[in-house]
């Protein structure tokens, strides 16, 4: 009895398994968010406007995670 040598490399076996199990994602659109910046009262911040507000990014992590689906 002899051991039979597999003709595929480990990388090929792994790639075949990934091709069968993984779904692909295709980007159909990239759009800039048009919502205004979130204004935070921080009068001592160097970027504060004359009223003491700083424009902060309008990033909402929960919304970003939901939009990845």
Biopython code that builds the backbone (N, CA, C, O; Angstrom):
import numpy as np
from Bio.PDB.StructureBuilder import StructureBuilder

atoms = [
    (1, "UNK", "N", (0.846, -1.170, 0.000)),
    (1, "UNK", "CA", (0.000, 0.000, 0.000)),
    (1, "UNK", "C", (0.895, 1.237, 0.000)),
    (1, "UNK", "O", (1.869, 1.300, 0.750)),
    (2, "UNK", "N", (0.566, 2.222, -0.841)),
    (2, "UNK", "CA", (1.342, 3.455, -0.936)),
    (2, "UNK", "C", (0.432, 4.645, -0.689)),
    (2, "UNK", "O", (-0.755, 4.616, -1.016)),
    (3, "UNK", "N", (0.998, 5.681, -0.111)),
    (3, "UNK", "CA", (0.249, 6.921, 0.075)),
    (3, "UNK", "C", (0.134, 7.629, -1.260)),
    (3, "UNK", "O", (1.091, 7.690, -2.032)),
    (4, "UNK", "N", (-1.023, 8.151, -1.515)),
    (4, "UNK", "CA", (-1.233, 8.878, -2.757)),
    (4, "UNK", "C", (-0.949, 10.363, -2.510)),
    (4, "UNK", "O", (-1.488, 10.955, -1.575)),
    (5, "UNK", "N", (-0.113, 10.952, -3.340)),
    (5, "UNK", "CA", (0.261, 12.350, -3.202)),
    (5, "UNK", "C", (-0.792, 13.221, -3.878)),
    (5, "UNK", "O", (-1.169, 12.989, -5.027)),
    (6, "UNK", "N", (-1.259, 14.229, -3.140)),
    (6, "UNK", "CA", (-2.229, 15.174, -3.698)),
    (6, "UNK", "C", (-1.501, 16.090, -4.674)),
    (6, "UNK", "O", (-0.423, 16.598, -4.366)),
    (7, "UNK", "N", (-2.079, 16.297, -5.835)),
    (7, "UNK", "CA", (-1.440, 17.086, -6.876)),
    (7, "UNK", "C", (-1.607, 18.591, -6.663)),
    (7, "UNK", "O", (-0.892, 19.386, -7.271)),
    (8, "UNK", "N", (-2.544, 18.982, -5.804)),
    (8, "UNK", "CA", (-2.772, 20.405, -5.561)),
    (8, "UNK", "C", (-1.928, 20.874, -4.378)),
    (8, "UNK", "O", (-1.715, 20.127, -3.422)),
    (9, "UNK", "N", (-1.457, 22.103, -4.449)),
    (9, "UNK", "CA", (-0.727, 22.683, -3.323)),
    (9, "UNK", "C", (-1.734, 23.112, -2.253)),
    (9, "UNK", "O", (-2.934, 23.200, -2.514)),
    (10, "UNK", "N", (-1.233, 23.373, -1.065)),
    (10, "UNK", "CA", (-2.102, 23.844, 0.006)),
    (10, "UNK", "C", (-2.807, 25.135, -0.401)),
    (10, "UNK", "O", (-3.999, 25.298, -0.139)),
    (11, "UNK", "N", (-2.085, 26.046, -1.035)),
    (11, "UNK", "CA", (-2.674, 27.311, -1.475)),
    (11, "UNK", "C", (-3.823, 27.103, -2.442)),
    (11, "UNK", "O", (-4.838, 27.794, -2.357)),
    (12, "UNK", "N", (-3.676, 26.160, -3.358)),
    (12, "UNK", "CA", (-4.753, 25.869, -4.318)),
    (12, "UNK", "C", (-5.961, 25.273, -3.613)),
    (12, "UNK", "O", (-7.099, 25.622, -3.928)),
    (13, "UNK", "N", (-5.723, 24.374, -2.659)),
    (13, "UNK", "CA", (-6.830, 23.767, -1.907)),
    (13, "UNK", "C", (-7.574, 24.840, -1.117)),
    (13, "UNK", "O", (-8.804, 24.872, -1.104)),
    (14, "UNK", "N", (-6.811, 25.723, -0.454)),
    (14, "UNK", "CA", (-7.416, 26.800, 0.316)),
    (14, "UNK", "C", (-8.220, 27.734, -0.584)),
    (14, "UNK", "O", (-9.343, 28.106, -0.243)),
    (15, "UNK", "N", (-7.657, 28.114, -1.723)),
    (15, "UNK", "CA", (-8.360, 29.013, -2.639)),
    (15, "UNK", "C", (-9.642, 28.377, -3.152)),
    (15, "UNK", "O", (-10.663, 29.057, -3.257)),
    (16, "UNK", "N", (-9.612, 27.088, -3.472)),
    (16, "UNK", "CA", (-10.816, 26.395, -3.931)),
    (16, "UNK", "C", (-11.887, 26.389, -2.852)),
    (16, "UNK", "O", (-13.066, 26.596, -3.142)),
    (17, "UNK", "N", (-11.484, 26.153, -1.607)),
    (17, "UNK", "CA", (-12.444, 26.150, -0.501)),
    (17, "UNK", "C", (-13.029, 27.540, -0.303)),
    (17, "UNK", "O", (-14.230, 27.681, -0.068)),
    (18, "UNK", "N", (-12.192, 28.565, -0.396)),
    (18, "UNK", "CA", (-12.690, 29.934, -0.241)),
    (18, "UNK", "C", (-13.636, 30.309, -1.375)),
    (18, "UNK", "O", (-14.645, 30.975, -1.145)),
    (19, "UNK", "N", (-13.322, 29.890, -2.588)),
    (19, "UNK", "CA", (-14.183, 30.192, -3.733)),
    (19, "UNK", "C", (-15.562, 29.584, -3.556)),
    (19, "UNK", "O", (-16.563, 30.173, -3.966)),
    (20, "UNK", "N", (-15.619, 28.406, -2.948)),
    (20, "UNK", "CA", (-16.898, 27.721, -2.758)),
    (20, "UNK", "C", (-17.696, 28.304, -1.602)),
    (20, "UNK", "O", (-18.926, 28.312, -1.651)),
    (21, "UNK", "N", (-17.022, 28.793, -0.559)),
    (21, "UNK", "CA", (-17.693, 29.206, 0.664)),
    (21, "UNK", "C", (-17.948, 30.703, 0.778)),
    (21, "UNK", "O", (-18.859, 31.111, 1.499)),
    (22, "UNK", "N", (-17.183, 31.518, 0.100)),
    (22, "UNK", "CA", (-17.268, 32.972, 0.290)),
    (22, "UNK", "C", (-18.091, 33.638, -0.802)),
    (22, "UNK", "O", (-17.980, 33.318, -1.985)),
    (23, "UNK", "N", (-18.917, 34.571, -0.361)),
    (23, "UNK", "CA", (-19.659, 35.383, -1.318)),
    (23, "UNK", "C", (-18.821, 36.610, -1.655)),
    (23, "UNK", "O", (-18.037, 37.074, -0.827)),
    (24, "UNK", "N", (-18.977, 37.115, -2.818)),
    (24, "UNK", "CA", (-18.229, 38.293, -3.251)),
    (24, "UNK", "C", (-19.077, 39.551, -3.050)),
    (24, "UNK", "O", (-20.306, 39.492, -3.036)),
    (25, "UNK", "N", (-18.413, 40.658, -2.899)),
    (25, "UNK", "CA", (-19.086, 41.950, -2.743)),
    (25, "UNK", "C", (-18.679, 42.831, -3.907)),
    (25, "UNK", "O", (-17.509, 42.872, -4.289)),
    (26, "UNK", "N", (-19.636, 43.524, -4.460)),
    (26, "UNK", "CA", (-19.359, 44.437, -5.558)),
    (26, "UNK", "C", (-19.855, 45.819, -5.172)),
    (26, "UNK", "O", (-21.010, 45.976, -4.775)),
    (27, "UNK", "N", (-18.997, 46.816, -5.283)),
    (27, "UNK", "CA", (-19.375, 48.197, -4.990)),
    (27, "UNK", "C", (-20.143, 48.730, -6.192)),
    (27, "UNK", "O", (-19.655, 48.698, -7.321)),
    (28, "UNK", "N", (-21.345, 49.218, -5.933)),
    (28, "UNK", "CA", (-22.159, 49.752, -7.026)),
    (28, "UNK", "C", (-22.208, 51.270, -7.008)),
    (28, "UNK", "O", (-22.515, 51.895, -8.023)),
    (29, "UNK", "N", (-21.903, 51.871, -5.846)),
    (29, "UNK", "CA", (-21.948, 53.324, -5.774)),
    (29, "UNK", "C", (-21.157, 53.798, -4.560)),
    (29, "UNK", "O", (-21.177, 53.169, -3.502)),
    (30, "UNK", "N", (-20.471, 54.900, -4.731)),
    (30, "UNK", "CA", (-19.819, 55.592, -3.620)),
    (30, "UNK", "C", (-20.395, 56.994, -3.621)),
    (30, "UNK", "O", (-20.307, 57.717, -4.613)),
    (31, "UNK", "N", (-20.987, 57.369, -2.492)),
    (31, "UNK", "CA", (-21.638, 58.677, -2.412)),
    (31, "UNK", "C", (-21.175, 59.397, -1.160)),
    (31, "UNK", "O", (-21.027, 58.789, -0.100)),
    (32, "UNK", "N", (-20.948, 60.689, -1.289)),
    (32, "UNK", "CA", (-20.564, 61.501, -0.143)),
    (32, "UNK", "C", (-21.806, 61.839, 0.665)),
    (32, "UNK", "O", (-22.834, 62.234, 0.117)),
    (33, "UNK", "N", (-21.694, 61.678, 1.968)),
    (33, "UNK", "CA", (-22.805, 61.992, 2.864)),
    (33, "UNK", "C", (-23.025, 63.500, 2.863)),
    (33, "UNK", "O", (-22.083, 64.266, 3.069)),
    (34, "UNK", "N", (-24.248, 63.926, 2.637)),
    (34, "UNK", "CA", (-24.567, 65.349, 2.546)),
    (34, "UNK", "C", (-25.061, 65.944, 3.864)),
    (34, "UNK", "O", (-25.377, 67.132, 3.925)),
    (35, "UNK", "N", (-25.130, 65.121, 4.925)),
    (35, "UNK", "CA", (-25.580, 65.636, 6.213)),
    (35, "UNK", "C", (-24.577, 66.655, 6.748)),
    (35, "UNK", "O", (-23.372, 66.505, 6.545)),
    (36, "UNK", "N", (-25.062, 67.676, 7.421)),
    (36, "UNK", "CA", (-24.143, 68.689, 7.969)),
    (36, "UNK", "C", (-23.304, 68.115, 9.112)),
    (36, "UNK", "O", (-23.654, 67.100, 9.715)),
    (37, "UNK", "N", (-22.202, 68.784, 9.387)),
    (37, "UNK", "CA", (-21.329, 68.375, 10.491)),
    (37, "UNK", "C", (-22.083, 68.491, 11.817)),
    (37, "UNK", "O", (-23.014, 69.284, 11.952)),
    (38, "UNK", "N", (-21.660, 67.687, 12.784)),
    (38, "UNK", "CA", (-22.254, 67.729, 14.122)),
    (38, "UNK", "C", (-21.572, 68.867, 14.888)),
    (38, "UNK", "O", (-20.352, 68.862, 15.049)),
    (39, "UNK", "N", (-22.347, 69.828, 15.355)),
    (39, "UNK", "CA", (-21.800, 70.982, 16.053)),
    (39, "UNK", "C", (-21.767, 70.698, 17.560)),
    (39, "UNK", "O", (-22.784, 70.366, 18.167)),
    (40, "UNK", "N", (-20.571, 70.837, 18.146)),
    (40, "UNK", "CA", (-20.374, 70.570, 19.571)),
    (40, "UNK", "C", (-19.868, 71.846, 20.233)),
    (40, "UNK", "O", (-18.943, 72.491, 19.741)),
    (41, "UNK", "N", (-20.491, 72.200, 21.358)),
    (41, "UNK", "CA", (-20.068, 73.388, 22.080)),
    (41, "UNK", "C", (-18.779, 73.097, 22.831)),
    (41, "UNK", "O", (-18.755, 72.287, 23.758)),
    (42, "UNK", "N", (-17.708, 73.765, 22.423)),
    (42, "UNK", "CA", (-16.389, 73.573, 23.026)),
    (42, "UNK", "C", (-15.634, 74.894, 22.837)),
    (42, "UNK", "O", (-14.755, 74.995, 21.980)),
    (43, "UNK", "N", (-15.982, 75.903, 23.640)),
    (43, "UNK", "CA", (-15.477, 77.261, 23.389)),
    (43, "UNK", "C", (-13.959, 77.431, 23.469)),
    (43, "UNK", "O", (-13.429, 78.386, 22.901)),
    (44, "UNK", "N", (-13.252, 76.545, 24.148)),
    (44, "UNK", "CA", (-11.803, 76.693, 24.283)),
    (44, "UNK", "C", (-11.018, 75.917, 23.222)),
    (44, "UNK", "O", (-9.787, 75.949, 23.213)),
    (45, "UNK", "N", (-11.714, 75.234, 22.346)),
    (45, "UNK", "CA", (-11.054, 74.476, 21.279)),
    (45, "UNK", "C", (-10.496, 75.457, 20.249)),
    (45, "UNK", "O", (-11.148, 76.452, 19.933)),
    (46, "UNK", "N", (-9.282, 75.189, 19.713)),
    (46, "UNK", "CA", (-8.707, 76.127, 18.733)),
    (46, "UNK", "C", (-9.513, 76.269, 17.444)),
    (46, "UNK", "O", (-9.382, 77.273, 16.745)),
    (47, "UNK", "N", (-10.346, 75.274, 17.118)),
    (47, "UNK", "CA", (-11.160, 75.340, 15.896)),
    (47, "UNK", "C", (-12.573, 75.854, 16.146)),
    (47, "UNK", "O", (-13.410, 75.825, 15.244)),
    (48, "UNK", "N", (-12.842, 76.320, 17.349)),
    (48, "UNK", "CA", (-14.194, 76.792, 17.676)),
    (48, "UNK", "C", (-14.523, 78.048, 16.871)),
    (48, "UNK", "O", (-13.662, 78.890, 16.616)),
    (49, "UNK", "N", (-15.798, 78.148, 16.478)),
    (49, "UNK", "CA", (-16.246, 79.350, 15.777)),
    (49, "UNK", "C", (-16.476, 80.466, 16.807)),
    (49, "UNK", "O", (-16.308, 80.229, 18.004)),
    (50, "UNK", "N", (-16.851, 81.662, 16.374)),
    (50, "UNK", "CA", (-17.055, 82.768, 17.331)),
    (50, "UNK", "C", (-18.099, 82.481, 18.413)),
    (50, "UNK", "O", (-18.079, 83.104, 19.475)),
    (51, "UNK", "N", (-19.009, 81.540, 18.148)),
    (51, "UNK", "CA", (-20.031, 81.181, 19.137)),
    (51, "UNK", "C", (-19.579, 80.051, 20.059)),
    (51, "UNK", "O", (-20.322, 79.663, 20.960)),
    (52, "UNK", "N", (-18.373, 79.517, 19.851)),
    (52, "UNK", "CA", (-17.852, 78.462, 20.716)),
    (52, "UNK", "C", (-18.137, 77.054, 20.243)),
    (52, "UNK", "O", (-17.912, 76.105, 20.994)),
    (53, "UNK", "N", (-18.628, 76.881, 19.017)),
    (53, "UNK", "CA", (-18.963, 75.553, 18.495)),
    (53, "UNK", "C", (-17.873, 75.037, 17.551)),
    (53, "UNK", "O", (-17.269, 75.793, 16.790)),
    (54, "UNK", "N", (-17.646, 73.733, 17.628)),
    (54, "UNK", "CA", (-16.672, 73.061, 16.773)),
    (54, "UNK", "C", (-17.433, 72.102, 15.862)),
    (54, "UNK", "O", (-18.281, 71.341, 16.328)),
    (55, "UNK", "N", (-17.133, 72.138, 14.579)),
    (55, "UNK", "CA", (-17.770, 71.219, 13.620)),
    (55, "UNK", "C", (-17.058, 69.864, 13.712)),
    (55, "UNK", "O", (-15.872, 69.757, 13.399)),
    (56, "UNK", "N", (-17.784, 68.843, 14.141)),
    (56, "UNK", "CA", (-17.247, 67.492, 14.289)),
    (56, "UNK", "C", (-17.775, 66.610, 13.160)),
    (56, "UNK", "O", (-18.826, 66.912, 12.593)),
    (57, "UNK", "N", (-17.077, 65.531, 12.820)),
    (57, "UNK", "CA", (-17.562, 64.635, 11.767)),
    (57, "UNK", "C", (-18.935, 64.074, 12.121)),
    (57, "UNK", "O", (-19.253, 63.850, 13.288)),
    (58, "UNK", "N", (-19.730, 63.854, 11.094)),
    (58, "UNK", "CA", (-21.084, 63.326, 11.311)),
    (58, "UNK", "C", (-21.109, 61.802, 11.209)),
    (58, "UNK", "O", (-22.088, 61.228, 10.733)),
    (59, "UNK", "N", (-20.048, 61.153, 11.649)),
    (59, "UNK", "CA", (-19.945, 59.696, 11.554)),
    (59, "UNK", "C", (-20.700, 59.051, 12.710)),
    (59, "UNK", "O", (-20.458, 59.358, 13.878)),
    (60, "UNK", "N", (-21.608, 58.164, 12.369)),
    (60, "UNK", "CA", (-22.362, 57.388, 13.347)),
    (60, "UNK", "C", (-21.951, 55.926, 13.143)),
    (60, "UNK", "O", (-22.344, 55.322, 12.145)),
    (61, "UNK", "N", (-21.170, 55.340, 14.061)),
    (61, "UNK", "CA", (-20.677, 53.974, 13.860)),
    (61, "UNK", "C", (-21.784, 52.941, 13.625)),
    (61, "UNK", "O", (-21.603, 52.019, 12.830)),
    (62, "UNK", "N", (-22.913, 53.083, 14.297)),
    (62, "UNK", "CA", (-24.012, 52.136, 14.109)),
    (62, "UNK", "C", (-24.554, 52.216, 12.686)),
    (62, "UNK", "O", (-24.799, 51.192, 12.049)),
    (63, "UNK", "N", (-24.736, 53.427, 12.199)),
    (63, "UNK", "CA", (-25.226, 53.627, 10.830)),
    (63, "UNK", "C", (-24.204, 53.119, 9.804)),
    (63, "UNK", "O", (-24.581, 52.519, 8.797)),
    (64, "UNK", "N", (-22.924, 53.358, 10.058)),
    (64, "UNK", "CA", (-21.892, 52.889, 9.148)),
    (64, "UNK", "C", (-21.878, 51.361, 9.052)),
    (64, "UNK", "O", (-21.732, 50.806, 7.963)),
    (65, "UNK", "N", (-22.027, 50.692, 10.187)),
    (65, "UNK", "CA", (-22.048, 49.222, 10.193)),
    (65, "UNK", "C", (-23.278, 48.703, 9.428)),
    (65, "UNK", "O", (-23.184, 47.730, 8.680)),
    (66, "UNK", "N", (-24.426, 49.357, 9.622)),
    (66, "UNK", "CA", (-25.641, 48.930, 8.919)),
    (66, "UNK", "C", (-25.504, 49.122, 7.426)),
    (66, "UNK", "O", (-26.013, 48.313, 6.650)),
    (67, "UNK", "N", (-24.820, 50.188, 7.003)),
    (67, "UNK", "CA", (-24.668, 50.465, 5.575)),
    (67, "UNK", "C", (-23.688, 49.520, 4.880)),
    (67, "UNK", "O", (-23.639, 49.479, 3.650)),
    (68, "UNK", "N", (-22.910, 48.763, 5.652)),
    (68, "UNK", "CA", (-21.970, 47.828, 5.028)),
    (68, "UNK", "C", (-22.670, 46.604, 4.468)),
    (68, "UNK", "O", (-22.068, 45.856, 3.697)),
    (69, "UNK", "N", (-23.907, 46.381, 4.827)),
    (69, "UNK", "CA", (-24.630, 45.190, 4.329)),
    (69, "UNK", "C", (-25.169, 45.413, 2.965)),
    (69, "UNK", "O", (-25.800, 44.522, 2.397)),
]
sb = StructureBuilder()
sb.init_structure("model")
sb.init_model(0)
sb.init_chain("A")
sb.init_seg("    ")
for serial, (resi, resn, name, xyz) in enumerate(atoms, 1):
    if name == "N":
        sb.init_residue(resn, " ", resi, " ")
    sb.init_atom(name, np.array(xyz, "f"), 0.0, 1.0, " ", f" {name:<3s}", serial, name[0])
structure = sb.get_structure()
